[in-house]
């Protein structure tokens, strides 16, 4: 097969915008999910009466319940956004090859 000197394979697939925004959003979503786990654990510990280090949450069960619900919501939202970002990062590009044109693997 003859290759010409002027051929550049990188021209076939032009570079799109970078995906650093999706990576940053995925990292932030994972941090929110981790923070949600910590808040939910703190709220549950306070509801069970085993949280001497939480200060005012030890006194009222209402604040502990709010902390537990907020932590669970933050966990759910973080996981949902993280999955959305990962799905967009793994989306195939516009130029794809037909399966029957690819190399056969034994």
Buried (B, 14 or more C-beta within 10 A) or exposed (E): EEEEEEEEEEEEEEEEEEBEEBEEBBEBBBEBBEBBBEBBBBBBBBBEEEBEEBEEBBEEEEBBBEBBEBBBEBBEBBBEBBEBBBEEEEEEEEEEEEEEEEEEEE
